[in-house]
């Protein structure tokens, strides 16, 4: 580092089978006194607060003030994820708006003569999306819509109807609230009663199936839209078979956009003897150059800075489609007890059961079971 002569950087890649495995490795490294000085306990993987409470990472407010760092370099919503109890503990790394978009195969719409909504409009109703899911379904050939059952999907599903999965303070499951019930009943009707959505495990790779023209709409997010565009190009797909488009979820009555802003962080280990040097590295890796490299070299999605985002738009104008959610989205809510793994496991396991057409369960029974299992996790002792 030119600004810090004599300083060398030791890169310690984590190669766990999953992101959660990597956090386990960092906790073990900390317990052994060998955690790197710069680390990442991401808010949207629900480890940020746990690491703070365990005194693993340090607040950086004094370092920010001493360096005169302009925190407006990053989008406000992603900076907001870096705070806990009034203190700043990191700078944004990766970030996107979560499952805020219906990824669309425009070829099917054009073939059917159905007008496509503008890619940046938010006036397509959930009722219309359901109608299209029905009309584009062809038994044994094509699904009109796929909805994932993971935590990120269930959150934006409920938010699209004005509900939510859990409370902002992370202590209460909200799936029995009227708007959340409406959202899950909407999905249940298509999945279980009408059987026009893929059952759990039926489509092994939804992204590939959409490139092949076997899925018309896939409820995903900005990263999925970008990847669909990339995969169509890589496959050399005929535009009559696959063409990228998107439908943004409708604006909520309060003016916000249904989304789940998810983001990461760069942190400094508590007790480091070189906090100033570590902070300079944070400024580099979270700055414009580092953030752009994180996007273009690693293939990640670090849409956390307006300047970097403009560079991404210049590289591929499709990024312009996602801007509104980054500026006016809704942050993720995390379990207050930091039971992230148990929380996400409960959501996907019991949403699978609720929406499985092959082993149908009554809606009220399945919803109550899903709610109760999530609440049981939220009631656990802190991790």
C-alpha positions in Angstrom: 0.0 0.0 0.0 1.6 3.2 -1.2 0.1 5.2 1.7 1.5 2.7 4.2 5.1 1.8 3.3 6.3 -1.3 5.0 2.8 -2.8 5.3 2.1 -6.1 3.7 -1.3 -7.7 3.1 -1.9 -11.3 3.9 -4.9 -12.7 2.0 -6.8 -15.4 3.8 -9.5 -16.8 1.5 -12.4 -18.7 3.1 -13.6 -21.7 1.1 -16.4 -23.2 3.1 -19.3 -25.0 1.4 -21.6 -22.1 2.3 -21.4 -18.6 3.6 -22.5 -19.7 7.0 -19.6 -22.2 7.1 -17.2 -19.3 6.6 -18.6 -17.4 9.6 -18.0 -20.5 11.7 -14.4 -20.4 10.6 -14.1 -16.7 11.5 -15.6 -17.4 15.0 -13.1 -20.2 15.4 -10.2 -18.0 14.3 -11.2 -15.4 16.8 -11.4 -17.9 19.6 -7.9 -19.1 18.6 -6.6 -15.5 18.6 -5.9 -15.6 14.9 -8.7 -13.6 13.2 -7.5 -11.3 10.5 -7.5 -7.6 11.3 -9.9 -6.9 8.4 -12.9 -9.2 8.4 -16.5 -9.3 7.3 -19.5 -10.2 9.6 -22.3 -9.3 7.2 -25.6 -7.7 8.4 -27.6 -9.5 5.8 -26.3 -12.9 6.9 -27.3 -12.0 10.4 -23.8 -12.1 12.0 -23.0 -8.4 12.3 -24.8 -7.9 15.6 -23.6 -11.2 17.0 -20.0 -10.2 16.3 -20.5 -6.8 17.9 -22.1 -8.3 21.0 -19.2 -10.9 21.2 -16.7 -8.0 21.1 -15.1 -9.3 17.9 -15.3 -6.1 15.8 -14.7 -2.5 16.8 -16.6 0.7 16.2 -14.8 2.9 13.7 -16.4 6.3 14.4 -13.1 7.9 15.6 -11.2 6.5 12.6 -13.9 8.0 10.3 -13.7 11.4 12.0 -9.9 11.4 12.0 -9.7 10.6 8.3 -12.6 13.0 7.4 -14.4 10.3 5.5 -17.4 11.5 3.6 -20.0 8.8 4.4 -22.3 10.2 1.7 -20.1 8.3 -0.8 -22.3 5.3 -0.2 -26.0 4.9 -0.6 -27.8 5.9 2.7 -29.6 2.6 3.0 -26.4 0.6 2.8 -24.7 2.9 5.3 -27.6 2.4 7.6 -26.8 -1.3 7.8 -23.4 -0.5 9.3 -24.7 1.0 12.5 -25.6 -0.6 15.8 -26.8 1.2 18.9 -25.6 4.5 17.5 -22.1 3.4 16.6 -20.6 2.7 13.2 -18.9 -0.7 12.8 -18.0 -0.9 9.2 -18.2 0.3 5.6 -20.4 -1.3 2.9 -19.0 -4.1 0.8 -21.6 -5.9 -1.4 -25.3 -4.9 -1.6 -28.4 -5.2 -3.7 -32.2 -4.8 -3.2 -32.9 -8.5 -2.7 -35.8 -10.3 -4.4 -37.4 -7.1 -5.6 -38.0 -8.1 -9.2 -39.9 -10.5 -11.4 -37.3 -11.7 -14.0 -39.2 -12.0 -17.2 -38.6 -13.9 -20.5 -39.9 -11.3 -22.9 -40.0 -13.8 -25.7 -43.1 -15.5 -24.3 -44.9 -12.1 -23.9 -44.1 -11.2 -27.5 -45.2 -14.6 -28.8 -48.5 -14.2 -27.0 -49.0 -10.6 -28.1 -49.0 -9.4 -24.4 -47.7 -5.9 -24.0 -44.6 -5.8 -21.7 -44.6 -3.2 -18.9 -41.8 -0.6 -18.9 -38.8 -2.1 -17.1 -38.7 0.8 -14.6 -42.5 1.2 -14.0 -44.2 0.0 -10.9 -47.8 -0.2 -12.0 -48.2 -3.9 -12.6 -50.5 -5.4 -9.9 -50.0 -8.6 -8.1 -53.3 -9.8 -9.5 -52.0 -9.2 -13.1 -48.8 -11.2 -12.3 -51.0 -14.0 -11.1 -53.1 -13.9 -14.2 -49.9 -14.1 -16.3 -48.6 -17.0 -14.3 -51.8 -18.8 -15.2 -51.9 -17.9 -18.9 -48.3 -18.7 -19.6 -48.4 -22.1 -17.9 -48.3 -25.0 -20.2 -48.5 -28.4 -18.5 -45.4 -30.5 -19.0 -43.7 -27.7 -21.0 -43.5 -24.4 -19.2 -44.2 -22.7 -15.9 -45.6 -19.2 -16.0 -44.0 -18.2 -12.7 -41.5 -19.5 -10.1 -41.4 -18.3 -6.6 -38.5 -19.2 -4.3 -39.2 -20.3 -0.8 -36.1 -18.8 0.9 -36.2 -16.1 3.5 -35.5 -13.4 1.0 -38.3 -14.5 -1.2 -40.9 -14.7 1.6 -39.9 -11.3 2.9 -40.5 -9.5 -0.5 -43.6 -11.6 -1.1 -45.2 -10.3 2.1 -43.9 -6.8 1.5 -45.5 -6.7 -1.9 -48.8 -6.9 -0.2 -47.9 -4.4 2.6 -47.0 -7.1 5.2 -43.7 -8.4 6.4 -42.0 -11.6 7.6 -40.7 -10.4 11.0 -40.9 -7.2 13.0 -38.3 -4.5 12.6 -36.8 -5.3 16.0 -36.5 -9.0 15.0 -38.6 -10.4 17.8 -42.0 -11.3 16.3 -43.1 -13.2 13.3 -45.8 -11.3 11.3 -47.1 -14.0 9.1 -50.5 -14.0 10.8 -51.0 -10.3 10.1 -53.7 -9.6 7.5 -51.5 -8.4 4.7 -49.0 -11.2 5.1 -51.8 -13.7 5.1 -53.1 -12.2 1.9 -49.6 -12.6 0.3 -49.2 -16.2 1.2 -52.7 -17.1 0.2 -51.9 -15.5 -3.2 -49.0 -17.9 -3.6 -50.8 -20.8 -2.1 -53.7 -20.6 -4.6 -51.3 -20.8 -7.5 -49.0 -23.4 -6.0 -51.4 -25.8 -4.3 -54.9 -25.2 -5.6 -54.1 -24.4 -9.2 -50.8 -26.2 -9.4 -49.2 -23.8 -11.9 -46.0 -23.1 -9.9 -43.1 -25.6 -9.7 -43.3 -27.8 -6.7 -40.2 -27.9 -4.4 -37.3 -29.5 -6.3 -39.2 -30.0 -9.6 -37.0 -27.5 -11.5 -33.4 -28.2 -10.6 -31.9 -25.0 -12.0 -34.5 -22.2 -12.5 -32.0 -19.9 -14.1 -31.0 -22.4 -16.8 -34.7 -23.4 -17.3 -35.5 -19.8 -18.0 -32.8 -19.5 -20.6 -34.2 -22.6 -22.2 -37.7 -21.0 -22.3 -39.2 -23.4 -19.7 -40.0 -20.6 -17.2 -41.7 -17.3 -18.2 -41.3 -15.4 -14.9 -39.0 -16.0 -12.0 -39.4 -13.9 -8.8 -35.9 -12.9 -8.1 -33.9 -9.7 -8.0 -31.6 -7.3 -9.8 -28.7 -9.7 -9.6 -30.9 -12.4 -11.2 -31.9 -10.0 -14.0 -28.3 -9.2 -14.8 -27.3 -12.9 -14.7 -30.2 -13.8 -16.9 -29.0 -11.3 -19.5 -25.5 -12.7 -19.2 -26.6 -16.3 -19.5 -28.7 -15.7 -22.5 -25.7 -14.1 -24.2 -23.4 -17.0 -23.1 -25.8 -19.6 -24.4 -26.3 -17.8 -27.7 -30.0 -18.2 -27.2 -32.4 -17.4 -30.0 -34.3 -14.2 -29.0 -37.5 -16.0 -30.0 -36.7 -18.4 -27.1 -35.3 -16.1 -24.4 -35.0 -12.4 -24.0 -34.4 -10.5 -20.7 -37.0 -8.2 -19.2 -38.2 -7.4 -15.7 -41.3 -6.4 -13.8 -40.8 -4.3 -10.7 -43.1 -4.9 -7.7 -45.8 -2.3 -7.3 -45.2 0.8 -5.1 -46.6 0.5 -1.5 -49.1 3.0 -0.1 -46.3 4.6 2.0 -44.3 5.3 -1.2 -41.6 2.7 -0.6 -40.8 -0.1 -3.0 -41.2 -3.8 -2.0 -37.6 -5.1 -1.5 -35.2 -6.4 1.0 -32.0 -4.4 0.9 -29.3 -6.8 1.7 -25.7 -5.8 2.2 -22.3 -6.7 3.5 -19.7 -5.0 5.5 -15.9 -4.6 6.0 -15.0 -4.6 9.7 -11.9 -4.2 11.8 -11.1 -6.7 14.5 -11.4 -5.5 18.1 -8.1 -5.0 19.8 -6.0 -4.7 16.6 -2.7 -2.8 17.1 -2.9 -1.3 13.6 -6.4 0.1 13.5 -5.3 3.1 11.4 -3.7 0.9 8.8 -6.7 -1.4 8.7 -9.0 1.5 8.3 -7.0 2.8 5.3 -7.4 -0.6 3.7 -11.2 -0.4 4.4 -11.2 3.0 2.6 -9.5 1.3 -0.4 -11.6 -1.8 -0.6 -14.9 0.0 0.1 -14.0 3.0 -2.1 -14.8 3.6 -5.7 -11.9 1.5 -7.1 -12.3 -1.4 -4.7 -16.0 -1.5 -5.1 -15.8 -1.5 -8.9 -13.3 -4.3 -8.8 -15.6 -6.2 -6.4 -18.2 -6.0 -9.2 -16.2 -6.5 -12.3 -13.4 -8.8 -11.2 -15.1 -11.0 -8.6 -18.4 -11.0 -10.3 -20.2 -9.9 -7.2 -22.9 -7.3 -6.9 -21.7 -4.3 -4.9 -24.2 -1.7 -5.8 -23.5 0.3 -2.7 -22.1 3.5 -4.1 -23.6 5.9 -6.6 -20.3 6.5 -8.4 -19.7 2.7 -8.8 -23.3 2.2 -9.9 -22.9 4.7 -12.7 -19.8 2.8 -13.9 -21.9 -0.4 -13.9 -24.5 1.4 -16.0 -21.8 2.5 -18.4 -20.7 -1.1 -18.7 -24.2 -2.5 -19.2 -27.2 -0.2 -19.3 -29.4 -2.9 -17.8 -28.1 -1.7 -14.4 -30.2 1.4 -14.8 -33.3 -0.9 -14.3 -32.4 -1.5 -10.7 -31.6 2.0 -9.4 -35.0 2.9 -7.9 -34.9 0.1 -5.3 -31.4 1.0 -4.2 -32.6 4.6 -3.5 -36.0 3.8 -2.0 -36.0 0.2 -0.9 -36.7 -1.4 2.5 -33.9 -2.8 4.6 -33.7 -6.4 5.8 -34.9 -7.2 9.3 -32.7 -9.5 11.3 -33.5 -11.9 14.2 -32.7 -10.0 17.4 -31.1 -13.1 18.8 -28.7 -13.5 15.8 -30.1 -17.0 15.1 -29.7 -16.4 11.4 -29.1 -19.9 10.3 -32.0 -21.4 12.3 -34.2 -18.6 11.0 -33.5 -19.0 7.3 -33.7 -22.8 7.7 -37.1 -22.6 9.3 -38.5 -20.3 6.6 -37.5 -22.4 3.7 -38.4 -25.7 5.3 -41.9 -24.7 6.3 -42.6 -22.6 3.3 -41.8 -25.7 1.2 -44.4 -27.6 3.3 -47.0 -24.9 2.9 -46.6 -24.6 -0.9 -46.1 -28.2 -1.8 -48.9 -29.4 -4.2 -47.8 -33.0 -4.0 -48.4 -33.3 -0.3 -51.0 -30.5 0.2 -51.8 -29.1 3.6 -54.7 -26.9 4.5 -53.7 -23.2 4.1 -54.5 -22.2 7.7 -52.7 -25.2 9.2 -49.6 -24.7 7.0 -49.5 -20.9 7.7 -49.9 -21.4 11.4 -47.1 -24.0 11.4 -44.8 -21.7 9.4 -45.5 -18.8 11.7 -45.0 -20.9 14.9 -41.7 -22.4 13.7 -40.3 -19.0 12.9 -41.4 -17.6 16.2 -39.8 -20.5 18.0 -36.5 -19.5 16.5 -37.0 -15.8 17.4 -37.7 -16.9 21.0 -34.4 -18.8 21.3 -31.6 -17.5 23.5 -29.1 -15.3 21.7 -26.5 -17.1 19.6 
